[in-house]
Amino acid sequence: MPPSPEKKPDPEVKGLDISKILLPKKESGPTPESAQRVNAGALLAQEENATLLKPATPTAPVVIGPTTQVPAPTTPAAPVEESETKPLQTYKADLDSVVAKQGVSAVSAAAAEAVRRGKQPLPEETYEEKKARSTRWAMIAGGVVLVLLAGVVLTVVLARPTSVPAAVAPQAPFIAVDDSKFVALPASPHTREELMTILQAARIQAKLSLGLIQWLYIAESPATKDGQYRPIGSAELLGTMVPEMPEKLLRVLSNQYLLGLHSFDENQPFLLLQVDSYETAYAGMLEWERTLQSDLSPLFTRIPSPQKTGATLPDESPLQFIRSNFLDRVVENRDARVVQNINGDILMLWTFLGRNTVLITTNEYTLREVLSRLNTTPVVPIPRQ
């Protein structure tokens, strides 16, 4: 074969250096960077499929180089495990199902369901249910009865009248006293014997220390259901105790008085009266002297103790040696009218403590104590702030 003619170099190519020409490199496979991108995309798609429970879709090919295309590997979605717990069946779900299947409104379906339930017969109660219901109602009725009974008992206890007044006495007149005793009289009319028996019992039962004074607050027991005691005035008291009391003296008496006991030897009685006219009261007291001792007996009766000097009283009763008339005598710097026994002991006296106050008592020591308290202003305690 004859040699081919020698090819002459192209004058344009003659000056080129081939080693300086760069050609694109041909990649034989995916690089680690591209594989990493492919795996990240696959993981993202797998997570979306597993969360939303969507079917897997083919992934578009991933361009790795300018000439080679490698499809992105896909990972099959993990199978969804069915839960063993069944969803709750609710009235709303049933209503939505009926609305979707039959094409009716929710209001119509609810109304039809209400009508259907109304036509169904009520379930019959069992014996245990009836017994429990009866027991429950019996307990409720018993509780109501107990509450009503307690209310009735409380009302009766609070509303019943008491045997003694709420306050024994407001305040003793004329002088300050150490004690007060409520003396209740039966409802009117009163008799002298009945009144004297009650007052004499109060005198004997009084427990007083030496020198103390007790006020006998006399009131009438309530004759009505209001339970209020009515105080006895001086005119009513003396009108019952002394039926033969002079009318002129009874006329000038005010309603205020004080019947009390003074502890000396024994419980000595005394009576303080307030009068409106000194002259009329003095004349009335002089007229009353004729029966004063017997009118106030046995309440104003005194039997003096034997003298400390050793002198003894006669065997006869001291009342047999009482003079029949009152005598003038100055007692505790007061002009007084007194009755004495043969030993000079005062058995009864009366005197004016002022132009409007008369005192009747059985001894001079009670007069001294009353004068002391009459001239002393009672101390009123000041409450603490």
Secondary structure, 3 states (H helix, E strand, C coil): CCCCCCCCCCCCCCCCCHHHCCCCCCCCCCCHHHHHHHHHHHHHHHHHHHHHCCCCCCCCCEECCCCCEECCCCCCCCCCCCCCCCCCCCHHHHHHHHHHHHCCCHHHHHHHHHHHHHHCCCCCCCHHHHHHHHHHHHHHHHHHHHHHHHHHHHHHHHHCCCCCCCCCCCCCCCCCCCEEEEEEECCCCCCHHHHHHHHHHHHHHCCCCCCCEEEEEEEECCCCCCCCCEECCHHHHHHHHCCCCCHHHHHHEEEEEEEEEEECCCEEEEEEEEECCHHHHHHHHHHHCCCHHHHHCCCCCCCCCCCCCCCCCCCCCHHHHCCCCCEEEEECCEEEEEEECCCCCEEEEEEEEECCEEEEECCHHHHHHHHHHHCCCCCCCCCCC
